[in-house]
């Protein structure tokens, strides 16, 4: 029974860690996507993609 009480906090910690990493991943992904789309290089790449059907 003592082992069960030792494992439960570890499982809770691992679940919270996994949730935190997932949320952080979503935030970073959104920031990078928005940053690329609004940057000068990102706009230029989008223009090239629209002009050249080879990149589609």
N, C-alpha and C positions, 0 to 999 in steps of 0.2 A: 504494500500500500504506500510505503514511503517513496517508491520509485515513481508512482503515478503523480504524487504531489511535486516531484522534481521535474517531471516531463511537461506538465501543464504550463508552467510559466515559460518554458523554452518554446513550446509550440505557439503560445500567444506572442512571444517576442518575434518569432520567425514570420508569423502571419502579418504582424504590424510592419515588419521590415519589408516584406514583399509588397504590401500595399503602398508603402512610402516610395519604394523604388519605381513602382508602376506609375504612380501619380507624377513623380519627378520626370520619368520618361515622357509622359504625355505633355508636360509643360515645356520641356526642352524641345520636343519635336515640333510643337506649335510655334515656339519662338524662332527656331531655325527656319521653318517653312515661311513664316511671315517675314523674317529678316531677309531671306533670299528673294522673295517675291517683290519686296519693296526696295531692294538695293539697286544700284545703277547696273551692276553686272547682271543681276537677275532679270531686269527689264530688257537689257540688250540681248540676253540669251532667248528670252521669250519672243522678241522681235525677229531674231534669226530663225527661230523655230517656225514662226508664222510665214516668213518669206520663203523658206526652203522646205519643200515637202519631204525631203530626204530624212529630216530629223523627226518627223511625226511618227 
